Amino acid sequence: MTVEEAIREFIAYSELERGLAKNTVLAYRADLKEYAVFLKGKRISDAGAITRNHIRDFLFWLQSMNLNASSVGRKLAAIKTFHKFLVRERYVKDDASSDIESPRLGLRLPHVLSVDDVESLFRAASGNELRDIRNTAMLEIFYGCGLRISEVANLKISDLNIESAFLKCFGKGSKERIVPLGNHAISAVNKYLTEARPRLVKSGAAAEKEAPLELFLSNRGRKYSRVGLWKL
């Protein structure tokens, strides 16, 4: 089997049988296409003729192109998955990538907001309009509780326990966790629940038969979307 044929088989398997996300499949296709072009330059056309040295040479070539370690590591991950597929489907006998390690990633310090940045952010959300009260409550939850944007958007009223000062949220992999609520968050959420949310629900009553269960609502009284929150 030629390298190009093997890659087509692998992409079809990844897309149809494994049901991988579209972006993952596209990344596999791009990385393996680059791999195939390199192998063609080495006059390797048969998938069974690929050796560890060919893979190492490809990695050295990527590094010579000043590609960072994370990008090289991603491409190597695609190659390893591809070669495991070849062995599993018995297109080749041995996995040429089995003993090749990913490049070490250097540790980088995270970028964080300064105190002035945070204060400026809260000032931008302050005000007495419905959206200001809601935005301040969302921001207090987002910042004070360390939630992801999608977690804030998916919060339901039933997830709040104001009296005991905590909320529960569902993160990646639908894992539930309990997060404490600070005084500022409690104050902002209470104000939102009493002054803003009932009016937002009323504004969407004509379109909704029942009040939404989600905590944060849009100006139309519907669930505030993750994309909308990200843009805000």
N, C-alpha and C positions, 0 to 999 in steps of 0.2 A: 504493500500500500504506500502511495506517495505521501509526502508530508502534507501537501495541500488537501488530499482526500481525507487523511486522518483528522486534520483540523476541521473540515466540514462535518465529519461524523461527530466529532467532539462537541461542536457548537450546537448541532441538532439535538444531541443527547442532553446538553445543558439546558437548552430551551424547552424541549418537549417533555423529556422524561423527568429531569430534576426540577423543572419549573422555576428556574432562577429568574431573578428580576431582570428586566430589559436592560438596565444600565450595566449590570454585572456581565450579561452576555455580550453586550457591545464592547466592554472593556476586555473581555477574553478574546474576542475576535480581533481587536486592534493589536493587542500585545502579541498574539500568536501569529498574526500576519507579519509583524515586524521580525519575529523569530524565524518564520519561514523564509523571508527575504534574505536574512543573514545566512541561513543554512544553504540557500541556493548559491550564495556567493562562495560558499565553501564546497560547492558541487555535491551537496548532500540532497538527493531527491527522494530517497526511500526512508520511511519513518524508522525502519528497523536498523538503519545504518547510523543513527544518532548515538553519540557516545557522551560520557561525562565531560570529556575534554571540549566537545563542541559547545556544551551548555556553559562551561566555564569561560570559554572564549567569548561567547555572546555576552556574558556578564561583564567581562573585562572591557568589551567594546562599548557597552552601555556606560560604564564608568568613565571611559575615555571621552564620552560625549558630555561629560559634566552633569550627568543625571544624578539627582540626590538619592540617598540611600533608601528612602521610602518608596520612590518610584521604581528603583531597581528591585526592591523587595516585592512590590506588587506584581511586576512582570515575572519574577521567579516563581511566585505563588501560582500564577496562571500556567507556567510551564510545568511545574510539579503536578498540578491537577490534571493537566493534559497527559503527561506520561503515565500517571496512575491509571487513567482511563485506558490507555493503550494496552497496559498489562492486563487489566481486568477483562477487557474485551478480547484478549489473546491475539492482538495484532502484533505484539512484540513479546519476547520472553522475559527480558529484564527491564527494570525501571532505571533509566540512565540518570535520573535526577535524585535518586534516593539518598545519597550521602552529601548532597550539596546544601550548605547552610545559607540562610538568608543573611544579607549584610546587617551588621549591627547598627542600630539607630541611636544617634546621639540624643541625650536628654536635653530638652529645651524648656526653659522657664515659660510658664503660661503668661499671656498678656492679661492684665487685670485693669479694671477701672480705678482711677484715683478717687479720693474722697470728693474732690471738686467735681469730677465727672458724675458721680452718683448723685450729689446734691443738685447738679444742673438737670439731671434726668428727672428727678422728682419735681423740681420746679416747673419743668415743661408740662408735667401732667396735672399740676395743681389748678384748682378752680372750683366753681360751684355748679357748673353745667352738668347734666346727666353723664355725658361722656367723660368729663373730668373726674367725677366721683368714681365711675367705673374704672377708668384707666389707672387712677391712683391705687385702687384696690387690687387690680391685676398686677401692677408693678410691685406693690408690697409683697404679694404672694410670690411673684416670679423671683424677685431679688432676695427678699427676706427668708424664703423657704428653700431657695436653691433649686427650683423646679425647672424642667425643660419647657420650652414653648408649647409643645404638644400636650404636656401634662397639665399646664395651666388651662389650655383650651378645652380639655376633656373633663375638667373638674365638675362634679355635680354637687348640688346643695347637700345631698346626703353624705358627701365625703367630709363635710365640715363638722367639727365638734368644738364650737366656740367656748363652751363652758369649761371643757378640759384642755383647751388651748392646743389642739392638734388637728391635722387633716390627714387623710389617707389618699394616696395617689397610686396610679398604675403606670409603671415605667416600661422600659424595654423588656420584651418577653412576657408582658402582662404580669410582671412581678409587683406585688403590692408592698408599699412601705408607709410607715407612719412618720409624719414630719411635724415637729413642734411649730406652733404659731407664736410669733412675738407680739408684744403689746401694740406696736404700730400697725401690724397686719390686722390684728383683731379689730382695732379701732376703725381702720379703713374699710374692712369688709362689713362690719356692722352698719356703717354709714351707707355703704352701697346697698345692703339688703333692705334697709328701711326707707331710704330716700330715692334711690335710683332704679333698682331692679323692678319693683312693682310697676313703675311707670314705663319701663322698657317692655315688660310683659304686656301691658295694656296697649302699647303702640303696635304690637304684633298680633293682637287678639283676633283681628279680622282674618288673618292668614292661618292662625294656629287654633285648632279645636281645644287643645289643652296647653297649659303653660309648660314651657320647656323645663326639663330636669336639670339642664346644665347651669352651672353657677353664673358664668359670665355670658351676657347676651349682647348682640349687636344693636345698633340703633333701630333696627326693624323688629326687635324682639325675638330674634332667632339665635341659635348657638353661635358664639363668636368663633370663627374658624381659625385653625392654626396659621394659615397663610395670612389672614387678616391681622392676627396678633403679631406675626413676624414683621409685616409691613409697618404696623404701628410702632 
